[in-house]
């Protein structure tokens, strides 16, 4: 279904089955002529008024769709937060132990080759933990807004 109106009389809506096409505009013109013949058109149309001058009435974009998109996005943000939280938790203990071992490098005590080797192997885990922790903190900030979106969507309408 397609609807047309006139710039001169926006309150007049001409509905035609199908989608916007030359044929649909011709059908709308037929309806317009019937309105004119019956004297139901509140304005006079200028000579040469044609189907191309009809204005298609678009359905307003529904806020429901954008609201649903916001909810979907909020759930994705929260899901990402959950994944990052698990990742950070799983590697936190080991990463903190490696971080303590880093202090050995700054002391005057001698270290073994084995300690240095173990430390070097731990740097990758330490780096991964630190990066995941930064991503988690960033995601947590974004998730606050996502939580508000969900809270709003879950609110009872009678409150």
N, C-alpha and C positions, 0 to 999 in steps of 0.2 A: 504494500500500500504506500502510495506517495501522495503528499499533500502540497497544494500550491496556494499562494495568496497573492494579493495585489499590493503594490506599494501605496496606491491611493486608498485602499480599504483593507488594512491588515486583519480586520475582524472577519473578513470573508475567507473561509477555508474551503477549497475544492479538493475532494478526495477522489483518487483514481486508483484502481487496482494495478499492481505491477510496480516497476521501478521507474525512475526518471528517464524518460525517452521522448522522442518526437511524437510518438503515437500517444503516450500518456498525456503530453501537453495538449495535443489536439482534443482529446477527450475532456480535459479540464476546460478548454476553450468552449466546447459544446455546452458544458454545464454553466459557464459564465454567460453564454448567449441566452440560455434559458432563464437565468436570473435577470438579465437585462430585459428580455421580452416580457417577463412577469412583473417588471417594475420593482424588483427586490434588490437592485444594486444601488447603494446610497450615493455613488459618485458617477460622474460622467467620464467615460474613457475617451481619450483623444483618438482622432482618426489614425488608423494604421496600427492600433494596438494589436500585438500578435502573441503567439504562444511563447516566444522567446523572452517576453517581458514578464511572464509569470515567475514568481519567486517560490522556489521550493522551500517548504517548511521542514526543517530537520528536527528530528526528535532531540530533545535536550539530553545531553550526556547525563546519565544517571549517577548520582553520588553513591549509589549502592555499589556499582562496579568499582569505583575508585576506593570506596571503603573496604571492599573485599580485597582489592589489591594491597591496600595498606595492611590489612590483617595478614595476608599471605606473606608479605615482606617482613612484618613483625615476627611472625613465627620462624621464618628463615634466620633472622638476626638472632633470635633466642636459641635456635638450634645450633648455630655457629658458636654462640657463647658456651653452650653446654659442651660441645666438642673440645673447644679450647681449654675450658676449665679442667676437663679430664686429662688432657695432654699435659697441662701445667702440673697438676697434682701428681701424675705418674712419675714425672721426672724431677720434681722439686727436691726430694730428700737426697738423691744421688748428686744433683747439681750443687746443692749446698755443701755437701762433703767435699766435692772437687774445689769449690770456692775456698773452703778452709785450707785445703792443701796448697792453694796458690800462695798463701802467706809464707810457705816454706821458702819460696823464691826470694823473699824480702828479709829473711833472717840471716844472721851471720853463721848459723849452724850449717854444717856440711850435709849434703844430700847425696843419695846414691843414684846411680844411673837408672835403677829400677823405679825409684820414686819419680824421677823426671819423666821416664817413659810412660808411667801410669798417668801422670799429670797431663802429658801431651795428648794421650788418648782421650782423656776426660774433657779436653777443651772443646771438642765437637759437641759433646753432650751439653756442656755448659753454654755454648753458643746457641744451640737449639732451644734449650730451656729459656734463656734470656729473650730470644726472639719470640717464642711462644707466649711468654709472660707479657711482653709488650703488646702483642696482638690481642691477648686476653683482656688486658686493661683497656685497650681501645674499644674492643667489642663490648665490654661491660658498659662503657659510657654510652655507646649507641643503643645497647639493649635497654637502658633506662627508658628511652623514648618508646621503644617497641613495647615495653611492658605497659606504658601508659595507653598506647593504642589499643592493646588487648583489654586492659581494664575498662576503657571506654566502651569497647564493643560488647563486653560481657555485662555491662551495667543493665539492670532491670529497667524497662521503659516506664514503669509506674512509680519510679522514685523521683 
